[in-house]
Amino acid sequence: MSAAVSVTPSPWAKFPFSHPCSFQKILIKLDTSTILNCRVVCTDWRDWFTASKTIWSSVSSRIVDRVLRRKMRTELEQVWDIRLDFLLEMVDECWTEEQEMTMSIRIERATRQPIWCE
């Protein structure tokens, strides 16, 4: 004879419904695969995701922002690399000690200059 096992639901099961703003703020910080994994935590969480009308629009806007920032940073790094390569090529055109000094200072400044990002 098997005994029925009684499972007490975790207080976290109702968290998405009891604190929807906090729950959504946490989810927005996560990547998409982690958010999808949150759906399988329990049936209450799955129900919250099913009922939610704004989670994916919030998440997608954050993902687009992250990608655009990463893309801009990559483009800025490419511009910086081109600038540094140009300066390094100019070293061969230095004929005097003063030109060598000036070029050395410019190259060193360029390597110390942070890449600007908004």
N, CA and C atoms as an extended XYZ file, in Angstrom:
354
Properties=species:S:1:pos:R:3:atomname:S:1:resname:S:1:resid:I:1 pbc="F F F"
N         0.853       -1.168        0.000 N   MET     1
C         0.000        0.000        0.000 CA  MET     1
C         0.898        1.230        0.000 C   MET     1
N         0.664        2.155       -0.931 N   SER     2
C         1.497        3.352       -1.019 CA  SER     2
C         0.788        4.522       -0.358 C   SER     2
N         1.556        5.282        0.328 N   ALA     3
C         1.007        6.447        1.024 CA  ALA     3
C         1.124        7.659        0.110 C   ALA     3
N         0.107        8.497        0.120 N   ALA     4
C         0.129        9.724       -0.675 CA  ALA     4
C         1.108       10.709       -0.039 C   ALA     4
N         1.958       11.254       -0.867 N   VAL     5
C         2.949       12.203       -0.380 CA  VAL     5
C         2.395       13.610       -0.574 C   VAL     5
N         2.396       14.373        0.492 N   SER     6
C         1.919       15.744        0.439 CA  SER     6
C         3.116       16.673        0.269 C   SER     6
N         3.077       17.471       -0.775 N   VAL     7
C         4.162       18.411       -1.044 CA  VAL     7
C         3.660       19.817       -0.771 C   VAL     7
N         4.356       20.489        0.103 N   THR     8
C         4.007       21.870        0.407 CA  THR     8
C         4.676       22.770       -0.625 C   THR     8
N         3.898       23.618       -1.304 N   PRO     9
C         4.504       24.473       -2.318 CA  PRO     9
C         5.475       25.476       -1.682 C   PRO     9
N         6.507       25.746       -2.387 N   SER    10
C         7.499       26.710       -1.926 CA  SER    10
C         6.898       28.111       -1.937 C   SER    10
N         7.315       28.963       -1.003 N   PRO    11
C         6.823       30.349       -1.041 CA  PRO    11
C         7.297       31.079       -2.302 C   PRO    11
N         8.354       30.557       -2.937 N   TRP    12
C         8.856       31.165       -4.171 CA  TRP    12
C         7.944       30.880       -5.363 C   TRP    12
N         7.092       29.886       -5.235 N   ALA    13
C         6.214       29.526       -6.347 CA  ALA    13
C         5.311       30.690       -6.741 C   ALA    13
N         4.874       31.461       -5.770 N   LYS    14
C         3.962       32.588       -6.034 CA  LYS    14
C         4.699       33.914       -6.248 C   LYS    14
N         6.033       33.895       -6.176 N   PHE    15
C         6.813       35.131       -6.293 CA  PHE    15
C         6.474       35.950       -7.539 C   PHE    15
N         6.366       35.350       -8.724 N   PRO    16
C         6.041       36.162       -9.903 CA  PRO    16
C         4.707       36.894       -9.781 C   PRO    16
N         3.740       36.281       -9.080 N   PHE    17
C         2.438       36.905       -8.934 CA  PHE    17
C         2.402       37.892       -7.764 C   PHE    17
N         3.143       37.586       -6.700 N   SER    18
C         3.133       38.468       -5.538 CA  SER    18
C         4.029       39.691       -5.718 C   SER    18
N         5.059       39.571       -6.551 N   HIS    19
C         5.999       40.670       -6.795 CA  HIS    19
C         6.318       40.763       -8.295 C   HIS    19
N         5.328       41.057       -9.110 N   PRO    20
C         5.549       41.008      -10.563 CA  PRO    20
C         6.601       42.004      -11.067 C   PRO    20
N         6.647       43.208      -10.498 N   CYS    21
C         7.641       44.198      -10.959 CA  CYS    21
C         9.061       43.738      -10.633 C   CYS    21
N         9.250       43.256       -9.422 N   SER    22
C        10.581       42.775       -9.028 CA  SER    22
C        10.981       41.575       -9.868 C   SER    22
N        10.049       40.673      -10.088 N   PHE    23
C        10.338       39.477      -10.877 CA  PHE    23
C        10.741       39.856      -12.300 C   PHE    23
N        10.005       40.793      -12.880 N   GLN    24
C        10.309       41.200      -14.250 CA  GLN    24
C        11.652       41.923      -14.314 C   GLN    24
N        11.985       42.732      -13.316 N   LYS    25
C        13.288       43.414      -13.306 CA  LYS    25
C        14.435       42.408      -13.251 C   LYS    25
N        14.232       41.339      -12.520 N   ILE    26
C        15.248       40.281      -12.461 CA  ILE    26
C        15.354       39.599      -13.824 C   ILE    26
N        14.229       39.261      -14.409 N   LEU    27
C        14.236       38.555      -15.694 CA  LEU    27
C        14.894       39.364      -16.799 C   LEU    27
N        14.696       40.662      -16.790 N   ILE    28
C        15.243       41.513      -17.838 CA  ILE    28
C        16.773       41.460      -17.853 C   ILE    28
N        17.375       41.174      -16.720 N   LYS    29
C        18.836       41.102      -16.631 CA  LYS    29
C        19.398       39.774      -17.158 C   LYS    29
N        18.529       38.800      -17.389 N   LEU    30
C        18.969       37.453      -17.769 CA  LEU    30
C        19.038       37.291      -19.280 C   LEU    30
N        19.776       36.277      -19.718 N   ASP    31
C        19.811       35.942      -21.139 CA  ASP    31
C        18.565       35.112      -21.474 C   ASP    31
N        18.301       34.956      -22.749 N   THR    32
C        17.059       34.303      -23.174 CA  THR    32
C        16.962       32.847      -22.745 C   THR    32
N        18.063       32.099      -22.792 N   SER    33
C        17.975       30.679      -22.405 CA  SER    33
C        17.667       30.538      -20.914 C   SER    33
N        18.204       31.415      -20.085 N   THR    34
C        17.900       31.361      -18.655 CA  THR    34
C        16.438       31.712      -18.405 C   THR    34
N        15.932       32.685      -19.141 N   ILE    35
C        14.511       33.046      -18.998 CA  ILE    35
C        13.635       31.857      -19.395 C   ILE    35
N        14.000       31.201      -20.482 N   LEU    36
C        13.220       30.027      -20.889 CA  LEU    36
C        13.286       28.928      -19.834 C   LEU    36
N        14.441       28.765      -19.193 N   ASN    37
C        14.560       27.776      -18.119 CA  ASN    37
C        13.698       28.146      -16.911 C   ASN    37
N        13.479       29.424      -16.695 N   CYS    38
C        12.619       29.854      -15.580 CA  CYS    38
C        11.183       29.360      -15.759 C   CYS    38
N        10.778       29.179      -16.984 N   ARG    39
C         9.415       28.689      -17.253 CA  ARG    39
C         9.183       27.302      -16.664 C   ARG    39
N        10.241       26.505      -16.533 N   VAL    40
C        10.076       25.128      -16.076 CA  VAL    40
C        10.347       24.959      -14.581 C   VAL    40
N        10.504       26.060      -13.856 N   VAL    41
C        10.743       25.962      -12.409 CA  VAL    41
C         9.559       25.293      -11.729 C   VAL    41
N         8.367       25.765      -12.049 N   CYS    42
C         7.153       25.160      -11.492 CA  CYS    42
C         5.968       25.615      -12.330 C   CYS    42
N         4.829       25.033      -12.085 N   THR    43
C         3.654       25.376      -12.895 CA  THR    43
C         3.205       26.816      -12.660 C   THR    43
N         3.375       27.335      -11.444 N   ASP    44
C         2.993       28.728      -11.188 CA  ASP    44
C         3.835       29.684      -12.038 C   ASP    44
N         5.137       29.411      -12.129 N   TRP    45
C         5.996       30.273      -12.936 CA  TRP    45
C         5.630       30.153      -14.409 C   TRP    45
N         5.354       28.934      -14.853 N   ARG    46
C         4.938       28.737      -16.243 CA  ARG    46
C         3.656       29.512      -16.526 C   ARG    46
N         2.711       29.476      -15.580 N   ASP    47
C         1.460       30.213      -15.745 CA  ASP    47
C         1.704       31.724      -15.819 C   ASP    47
N         2.655       32.205      -15.013 N   TRP    48
C         2.966       33.640      -15.049 CA  TRP    48
C         3.510       34.020      -16.419 C   TRP    48
N         4.433       33.208      -16.963 N   PHE    49
C         4.994       33.495      -18.275 CA  PHE    49
C         3.913       33.454      -19.348 C   PHE    49
N         3.002       32.509      -19.229 N   THR    50
C         1.920       32.401      -20.202 CA  THR    50
C         1.030       33.631      -20.151 C   THR    50
N         0.779       34.150      -18.948 N   ALA    51
C        -0.093       35.307      -18.781 CA  ALA    51
C         0.602       36.636      -19.073 C   ALA    51
N         1.916       36.656      -19.012 N   SER    52
C         2.659       37.910      -19.193 CA  SER    52
C         2.536       38.417      -20.624 C   SER    52
N         2.262       39.695      -20.729 N   LYS    53
C         2.137       40.323      -22.052 CA  LYS    53
C         3.313       41.240      -22.374 C   LYS    53
N         4.225       41.436      -21.405 N   THR    54
C         5.285       42.427      -21.619 CA  THR    54
C         6.701       41.900      -21.426 C   THR    54
N         6.868       40.711      -20.935 N   ILE    55
C         8.219       40.261      -20.603 CA  ILE    55
C         9.122       40.206      -21.823 C   ILE    55
N         8.667       39.627      -22.913 N   TRP    56
C         9.551       39.481      -24.071 CA  TRP    56
C         9.791       40.799      -24.785 C   TRP    56
N         8.834       41.719      -24.764 N   SER    57
C         9.100       43.032      -25.369 CA  SER    57
C        10.141       43.774      -24.546 C   SER    57
N        10.105       43.627      -23.225 N   SER    58
C        11.114       44.255      -22.363 CA  SER    58
C        12.478       43.618      -22.575 C   SER    58
N        12.494       42.305      -22.655 N   VAL    59
C        13.747       41.585      -22.835 CA  VAL    59
C        14.355       41.899      -24.205 C   VAL    59
N        13.550       41.895      -25.234 N   SER    60
C        14.095       42.111      -26.575 CA  SER    60
C        14.700       43.504      -26.711 C   SER    60
N        14.088       44.516      -26.102 N   SER    61
C        14.663       45.857      -26.194 CA  SER    61
C        16.013       45.921      -25.486 C   SER    61
N        16.165       45.220      -24.363 N   ARG    62
C        17.456       45.188      -23.659 CA  ARG    62
C        18.504       44.436      -24.477 C   ARG    62
N        18.097       43.357      -25.121 N   ILE    63
C        19.040       42.588      -25.937 CA  ILE    63
C        19.512       43.429      -27.119 C   ILE    63
N        18.599       44.130      -27.762 N   VAL    64
C        18.971       44.990      -28.887 CA  VAL    64
C        19.944       46.069      -28.413 C   VAL    64
N        19.675       46.685      -27.269 N   ASP    65
C        20.588       47.695      -26.719 CA  ASP    65
C        21.976       47.113      -26.481 C   ASP    65
N        22.033       45.915      -25.872 N   ARG    66
C        23.327       45.267      -25.606 CA  ARG    66
C        24.093       45.005      -26.899 C   ARG    66
N        23.398       44.514      -27.912 N   VAL    67
C        24.052       44.191      -29.182 CA  VAL    67
C        24.557       45.466      -29.855 C   VAL    67
N        23.748       46.523      -29.840 N   LEU    68
C        24.176       47.768      -30.463 CA  LEU    68
C        25.384       48.357      -29.747 C   LEU    68
N        25.397       48.289      -28.408 N   ARG    69
C        26.556       48.783      -27.662 CA  ARG    69
C        27.800       47.958      -28.004 C   ARG    69
N        27.640       46.644      -28.061 N   ARG    70
C        28.771       45.771      -28.396 CA  ARG    70
C        29.269       46.059      -29.813 C   ARG    70
N        28.316       46.241      -30.743 N   LYS    71
C        28.680       46.513      -32.129 CA  LYS    71
C        29.407       47.847      -32.222 C   LYS    71
N        28.903       48.870      -31.521 N   MET    72
C        29.551       50.176      -31.557 CA  MET    72
C        30.952       50.080      -30.971 C   MET    72
N        31.095       49.346      -29.884 N   ARG    73
C        32.417       49.195      -29.265 CA  ARG    73
C        33.380       48.513      -30.232 C   ARG    73
N        32.898       47.480      -30.926 N   THR    74
C        33.738       46.785      -31.896 CA  THR    74
C        34.154       47.728      -33.017 C   THR    74
N        33.208       48.536      -33.502 N   GLU    75
C        33.530       49.487      -34.562 CA  GLU    75
C        34.531       50.528      -34.074 C   GLU    75
N        34.364       51.006      -32.848 N   LEU    76
C        35.304       51.976      -32.286 CA  LEU    76
C        36.690       51.359      -32.124 C   LEU    76
N        36.743       50.097      -31.703 N   GLU    77
C        38.033       49.415      -31.580 CA  GLU    77
C        38.704       49.279      -32.943 C   GLU    77
N        37.917       49.030      -33.974 N   GLN    78
C        38.483       48.919      -35.315 CA  GLN    78
C        39.065       50.256      -35.763 C   GLN    78
N        38.336       51.341      -35.490 N   VAL    79
C        38.837       52.673      -35.833 CA  VAL    79
C        40.124       52.953      -35.072 C   VAL    79
N        40.147       52.607      -33.794 N   TRP    80
C        41.344       52.816      -32.976 CA  TRP    80
C        42.514       52.005      -33.533 C   TRP    80
N        42.282       50.761      -33.914 N   ASP    81
C        43.336       49.923      -34.491 CA  ASP    81
C        43.871       50.526      -35.787 C   ASP    81
N        42.991       51.057      -36.619 N   ILE    82
C        43.419       51.679      -37.877 CA  ILE    82
C        44.289       52.896      -37.574 C   ILE    82
N        43.851       53.694      -36.589 N   ARG    83
C        44.632       54.880      -36.206 CA  ARG    83
C        46.024       54.475      -35.705 C   ARG    83
N        46.064       53.479      -34.851 N   LEU    84
C        47.347       53.034      -34.311 CA  LEU    84
C        48.236       52.444      -35.413 C   LEU    84
N        47.649       51.662      -36.308 N   ASP    85
C        48.414       51.107      -37.440 CA  ASP    85
C        48.993       52.233      -38.296 C   ASP    85
N        48.192       53.268      -38.519 N   PHE    86
C        48.654       54.408      -39.304 CA  PHE    86
C        49.853       55.079      -38.633 C   PHE    86
N        49.759       55.286      -37.328 N   LEU    87
C        50.876       55.887      -36.594 CA  LEU    87
C        52.126       55.004      -36.664 C   LEU    87
N        51.929       53.703      -36.527 N   LEU    88
C        53.076       52.782      -36.576 CA  LEU    88
C        53.753       52.790      -37.953 C   LEU    88
N        52.956       52.933      -39.003 N   GLU    89
C        53.523       53.016      -40.348 CA  GLU    89
C        54.316       54.306      -40.543 C   GLU    89
N        53.906       55.348      -39.858 N   MET    90
C        54.579       56.639      -39.988 CA  MET    90
C        55.962       56.643      -39.328 C   MET    90
N        56.236       55.667      -38.480 N   VAL    91
C        57.542       55.605      -37.815 CA  VAL    91
C        58.668       55.534      -38.840 C   VAL    91
N        58.446       54.820      -39.927 N   ASP    92
C        59.467       54.689      -40.968 CA  ASP    92
C        59.774       56.019      -41.666 C   ASP    92
N        58.883       56.980      -41.521 N   GLU    93
C        59.070       58.273      -42.179 CA  GLU    93
C        59.741       59.306      -41.274 C   GLU    93
N        60.152       58.892      -40.104 N   CYS    94
C        60.841       59.804      -39.188 CA  CYS    94
C        62.324       59.830      -39.546 C   CYS    94
N        62.850       61.030      -39.789 N   TRP    95
C        64.249       61.173      -40.196 CA  TRP    95
C        65.097       61.830      -39.122 C   TRP    95
N        64.468       62.629      -38.295 N   THR    96
C        65.247       63.347      -37.283 CA  THR    96
C        64.872       62.850      -35.897 C   THR    96
N        65.721       63.207      -34.950 N   GLU    97
C        65.466       62.831      -33.557 CA  GLU    97
C        64.174       63.493      -33.054 C   GLU    97
N        63.938       64.710      -33.492 N   GLU    98
C        62.720       65.421      -33.082 CA  GLU    98
C        61.474       64.722      -33.631 C   GLU    98
N        61.525       64.264      -34.868 N   GLN    99
C        60.398       63.533      -35.457 CA  GLN    99
C        60.172       62.209      -34.727 C   GLN    99
N        61.264       61.536      -34.381 N   GLU   100
C        61.162       60.279      -33.622 CA  GLU   100
C        60.512       60.529      -32.265 C   GLU   100
N        60.925       61.615      -31.599 N   MET   101
C        60.353       61.960      -30.296 CA  MET   101
C        58.859       62.250      -30.431 C   MET   101
N        58.512       63.066      -31.406 N   THR   102
C        57.105       63.426      -31.619 CA  THR   102
C        56.270       62.182      -31.910 C   THR   102
N        56.784       61.312      -32.759 N   MET   103
C        56.047       60.098      -33.113 CA  MET   103
C        55.922       59.179      -31.904 C   MET   103
N        56.975       59.054      -31.129 N   SER   104
C        56.924       58.216      -29.917 CA  SER   104
C        55.855       58.717      -28.960 C   SER   104
N        55.799       60.025      -28.774 N   ILE   105
C        54.789       60.623      -27.877 CA  ILE   105
C        53.389       60.363      -28.418 C   ILE   105
N        53.187       60.523      -29.708 N   ARG   106
C        51.859       60.316      -30.311 CA  ARG   106
C        51.409       58.860      -30.171 C   ARG   106
N        52.332       57.940      -30.416 N   ILE   107
C        51.975       56.515      -30.316 CA  ILE   107
C        51.646       56.157      -28.864 C   ILE   107
N        52.469       56.643      -27.940 N   GLU   108
C        52.216       56.332      -26.535 CA  GLU   108
C        50.889       56.931      -26.072 C   GLU   108
N        50.588       58.151      -26.489 N   ARG   109
C        49.292       58.770      -26.146 CA  ARG   109
C        48.136       57.949      -26.717 C   ARG   109
N        48.310       57.505      -27.950 N   ALA   110
C        47.244       56.729      -28.594 CA  ALA   110
C        46.983       55.419      -27.854 C   ALA   110
N        48.049       54.783      -27.354 N   THR   111
C        47.855       53.513      -26.650 CA  THR   111
C        47.225       53.716      -25.284 C   THR   111
N        47.384       54.884      -24.711 N   ARG   112
C        46.803       55.169      -23.389 CA  ARG   112
C        45.397       55.734      -23.477 C   ARG   112
N        45.025       56.189      -24.652 N   GLN   113
C        43.734       56.836      -24.820 CA  GLN   113
C        42.617       55.812      -24.723 C   GLN   113
N        41.662       56.045      -23.818 N   PRO   114
C        40.537       55.109      -23.738 CA  PRO   114
C        39.641       55.233      -24.965 C   PRO   114
N        39.020       54.133      -25.312 N   ILE   115
C        38.073       54.138      -26.423 CA  ILE   115
C        36.803       54.767      -25.923 C   ILE   115
N        36.330       55.777      -26.614 N   TRP   116
C        35.150       56.529      -26.185 CA  TRP   116
C        33.876       55.754      -26.498 C   TRP   116
N        33.013       55.652      -25.520 N   CYS   117
C        31.692       55.030      -25.701 CA  CYS   117
C        30.667       55.842      -24.952 C   CYS   117
N        29.469       55.904      -25.501 N   GLU   118
C        28.383       56.579      -24.785 CA  GLU   118
C        27.805       55.679      -23.754 C   GLU   118
